Amino acid sequence: MLIPIDNSNFECYFNLSQHYEADFSSLTGKRPNSRGLYDVTSIHPTHPGYLWILSDGTPAGFIVVDTGKERLDIAEFYVIPTERNKGLGRKIAFAVFDKYPGKWQVRQISSAEEAHAFWVSVISQYTSGDFTNATEPDEEWGRVQIQKFISSNSKLGVKGGEY
């Protein structure tokens, strides 16, 4: 179940984010502070976040969306290792793409090959192959793999076109 991150569950997001940041630290170069904690993406009106909670109450992942840009963008995305390769990441992504119809971009650090393969597969299925996939320079992350597409095409009354 996808639930919004708010004050009541922010600690859960913060704790999961520590695992996420540690997982990617070899690619991002991020290091923990003197207390052993990583900085995490803030949750606020232009960065809404969602937790995925399993039916037994276990938090299994999160997603943060950047809605403050020209295109909607996945700011953060994480699925706990025991729930990977079971379709959960796809469910989370689809739910958020449906929740926010419009022009999207999803970026991966160019050396994050597993993440790139995941996102290309997910977006290809979501859009029935109607997306672009390229390598571009990025102010935040250097060179990135980037997919661009339009979500919820049936709701928007558009198909294809300029991504």
Secondary structure by P-SEA (a helix, b strand, c coil): cbbbbccccaaaaaaaaaaaaaaaccccccccccccccccccccccbbbbbbbcccccccccccccccccbbbbcbbbbcccccccaaaaaaaaaaaaaccccccccccccaaaaaaaaaaaaaaaacccbbbbbbbbccccccbbbbbbccccccccccccc
